[in-house]
């Protein structure tokens, strides 16, 4: 089991979490968690009658203890498609991005993350539709935010330790500091990267200053 504690509530009923839905998961000690997803993108008004899943890097943040596996194990489960869909939330996306950035340049990390999310979605049966599936701007903007934070503050002993210390990266509404909702939810932003319309994304320090791969 992926570290979900017995009876753990990962998001409280009635709360909204950034753009996305509310997830409540309860797991026993010897079984995968049972998760209920509510209000898929209802706030943003983009859920069709099929209730398709929202785009990449915009799923609700799970409680930190839900993702407490090693970075290597988490990455392997993502890459081989065995990571349970219920755990493929904002923090899980971010941990994959962090791990790639620790090993590769930004461009290579982005290439691997983009290809990996598309492959994972396909393995999980998540269709790429106008309102669901892979979202290029969210993927790039979040990876840029993680990269900038790594350049500024340096890495931690693990992805979980990094995101525990850099809690601003766990707040999915953070992108709304740079993008208006209509802009980031547009079809153009989903298909390809569009720059922010409210404020520019921060410029990272030189990666070598914190031992990162250029």
C-alpha positions as CSV (number, residue, x, y, z in Angstrom):
1,X,0.0,0.0,0.0
2,X,1.3,3.5,-0.9
3,X,1.6,4.7,2.7
4,X,-2.1,5.6,3.2
5,X,-2.8,5.4,6.9
6,X,-5.9,3.6,8.1
7,X,-8.9,6.0,8.0
8,X,-6.9,8.8,6.5
9,X,-9.1,11.6,5.1
10,X,-7.2,13.2,2.2
11,X,-9.5,16.1,1.6
12,X,-12.5,17.2,3.6
13,X,-16.0,17.0,2.3
14,X,-17.3,20.3,0.9
15,X,-13.9,21.9,0.3
16,X,-12.6,23.0,-3.1
17,X,-8.9,22.6,-3.9
18,X,-7.6,24.9,-6.5
19,X,-9.2,24.3,-9.9
20,X,-9.9,20.6,-9.2
21,X,-12.2,18.2,-7.4
22,X,-12.3,17.1,-3.8
23,X,-11.0,13.6,-3.0
24,X,-11.7,11.7,0.1
25,X,-9.8,8.5,0.6
26,X,-10.0,5.9,3.4
27,X,-7.5,3.0,3.4
28,X,-7.1,0.0,5.6
29,X,-3.8,-1.4,6.7
30,X,-3.8,-4.2,4.1
31,X,-5.7,-2.8,1.2
32,X,-5.5,0.0,-1.3
33,X,-7.4,3.1,-0.3
34,X,-11.0,3.6,-1.3
35,X,-11.4,7.1,-2.8
36,X,-14.3,9.2,-3.7
37,X,-13.9,12.1,-6.1
38,X,-16.3,14.9,-6.0
39,X,-17.1,18.0,-8.0
40,X,-14.7,17.3,-10.9
41,X,-13.9,20.8,-12.2
42,X,-17.3,22.0,-11.3
43,X,-15.9,25.3,-10.0
44,X,-14.2,25.9,-13.4
45,X,-17.3,24.8,-15.4
46,X,-15.4,22.5,-17.7
47,X,-16.8,19.0,-16.7
48,X,-18.8,17.4,-19.5
49,X,-21.5,14.9,-19.0
50,X,-18.9,12.1,-19.1
51,X,-17.2,13.6,-16.0
52,X,-13.8,13.3,-17.6
53,X,-10.7,13.8,-15.5
54,X,-9.1,17.2,-15.4
55,X,-5.7,17.9,-16.9
56,X,-2.2,17.2,-15.7
57,X,-0.8,18.9,-12.6
58,X,-4.2,20.2,-11.6
59,X,-5.5,17.4,-9.4
60,X,-6.2,17.9,-5.7
61,X,-3.3,17.8,-3.3
62,X,-3.3,14.7,-1.2
63,X,-2.2,14.8,2.4
64,X,1.6,14.4,2.6
65,X,1.5,10.9,4.3
66,X,-0.4,9.5,1.3
67,X,2.7,9.7,-0.9
68,X,5.4,8.7,1.5
69,X,7.4,6.3,-0.6
70,X,11.0,6.8,-1.8
71,X,11.5,9.1,-4.8
72,X,12.8,6.1,-6.8
73,X,9.8,3.9,-6.0
74,X,7.4,6.7,-6.8
75,X,9.1,7.4,-10.1
76,X,9.1,3.7,-11.1
77,X,5.4,3.3,-10.3
78,X,4.7,6.4,-12.3
79,X,6.8,5.3,-15.3
80,X,5.4,1.7,-15.3
81,X,1.8,2.9,-14.8
82,X,1.3,1.0,-11.6
83,X,0.8,4.1,-9.4
84,X,-2.9,4.0,-8.3
85,X,-4.9,6.6,-10.1
86,X,-6.4,7.7,-6.8
87,X,-3.0,8.8,-5.7
88,X,-2.1,10.6,-8.9
89,X,-2.7,14.0,-7.4
90,X,-0.9,17.4,-7.4
91,X,1.8,16.3,-4.9
92,X,2.4,13.1,-6.9
93,X,2.8,15.1,-10.1
94,X,5.1,17.5,-8.4
95,X,7.3,14.7,-6.9
96,X,7.9,13.3,-10.4
97,X,8.8,16.7,-11.7
98,X,11.2,17.3,-8.7
99,X,12.9,13.9,-9.3
100,X,13.4,14.5,-13.0
101,X,14.9,18.0,-12.2
102,X,17.3,16.5,-9.7
103,X,18.6,14.2,-12.5
104,X,18.3,16.1,-15.7
105,X,18.3,19.6,-17.2
106,X,15.0,21.5,-17.3
107,X,14.4,20.7,-20.9
108,X,15.1,17.0,-20.5
109,X,13.0,16.9,-17.3
110,X,10.1,18.6,-19.2
111,X,10.5,16.1,-22.1
112,X,10.3,13.1,-19.7
113,X,7.5,14.6,-17.7
114,X,5.4,15.4,-20.7
115,X,5.9,11.9,-22.2
116,X,5.4,10.2,-18.9
117,X,2.1,11.9,-18.1
118,X,0.8,11.1,-21.5
119,X,1.9,7.5,-21.2
120,X,0.4,7.2,-17.6
121,X,-2.9,8.7,-18.8
122,X,-3.1,6.2,-21.6
123,X,-2.3,3.3,-19.2
124,X,-5.1,4.5,-16.9
125,X,-7.6,5.1,-19.7
126,X,-7.7,8.8,-19.3
127,X,-8.8,10.3,-22.6
128,X,-7.2,13.4,-24.0
129,X,-10.3,15.6,-24.6
130,X,-10.8,19.4,-24.7
131,X,-11.4,19.4,-20.9
132,X,-9.4,16.4,-19.7
133,X,-6.0,14.7,-20.1
134,X,-2.6,16.4,-20.6
135,X,-2.3,20.1,-20.2
136,X,0.9,21.7,-21.6
137,X,0.8,25.1,-19.9
138,X,0.0,23.7,-16.4
139,X,2.8,21.1,-16.8
140,X,5.4,23.7,-17.9
141,X,4.3,26.3,-15.4
142,X,4.4,23.9,-12.4
143,X,7.8,22.4,-13.5
144,X,9.1,26.0,-13.9
145,X,7.9,26.8,-10.4
146,X,9.6,23.7,-8.9
147,X,12.8,24.4,-10.9
148,X,12.9,28.1,-9.7
149,X,12.5,27.0,-6.1
150,X,15.2,24.3,-6.5
151,X,17.6,27.0,-7.9
152,X,16.7,29.4,-5.1
153,X,16.7,27.1,-2.0
154,X,18.4,23.9,-3.2
155,X,17.2,20.3,-2.9
156,X,16.2,18.4,0.2
157,X,16.9,14.8,1.2
158,X,13.8,13.7,-0.6
159,X,10.9,15.1,-2.7
160,X,8.6,14.9,0.3
161,X,11.0,16.8,2.5
162,X,11.4,19.4,-0.3
163,X,7.6,20.0,-0.6
164,X,7.2,19.9,3.2
165,X,9.6,22.8,3.3
166,X,8.4,24.6,0.2
167,X,4.7,24.5,1.0
168,X,3.9,27.2,-1.5
169,X,4.3,24.6,-4.2
170,X,1.5,22.5,-2.7
171,X,-1.0,25.3,-3.2
172,X,-2.5,24.7,-6.6
173,X,-4.0,28.2,-6.7
174,X,-0.5,29.6,-6.9
175,X,-0.6,29.6,-10.7
176,X,-3.5,32.1,-10.5
177,X,-0.9,34.6,-9.3
178,X,0.4,34.5,-12.9
179,X,-2.5,33.4,-15.0
180,X,-6.2,34.4,-15.1
181,X,-8.5,31.5,-14.9
182,X,-9.9,32.0,-18.4
183,X,-6.4,32.2,-19.8
184,X,-5.0,29.0,-18.2
185,X,-8.2,27.1,-18.8
186,X,-8.3,27.9,-22.5
187,X,-8.0,25.4,-25.3
188,X,-4.8,27.1,-26.5
189,X,-3.2,26.8,-23.0
190,X,-4.0,23.1,-22.9
191,X,-2.6,22.4,-26.3
192,X,0.7,24.3,-26.0
193,X,2.5,26.6,-23.6
194,X,1.1,30.1,-23.3
195,X,2.9,32.8,-21.2
196,X,1.1,34.3,-18.2
197,X,-1.2,37.2,-18.6
198,X,-1.1,38.6,-15.1
199,X,2.6,38.5,-14.1
200,X,5.7,36.8,-15.5
201,X,6.9,33.6,-14.0
202,X,9.9,34.1,-11.7
203,X,13.4,33.8,-13.3
204,X,15.5,31.0,-11.7
205,X,19.0,31.5,-10.5
206,X,21.8,29.7,-12.3
207,X,21.2,26.0,-11.7
208,X,24.9,25.3,-10.9
209,X,24.6,27.5,-7.8
210,X,22.7,24.7,-6.1
211,X,24.3,21.8,-7.8
212,X,21.5,21.2,-10.4
213,X,21.9,19.8,-13.9
214,X,22.0,22.5,-16.5
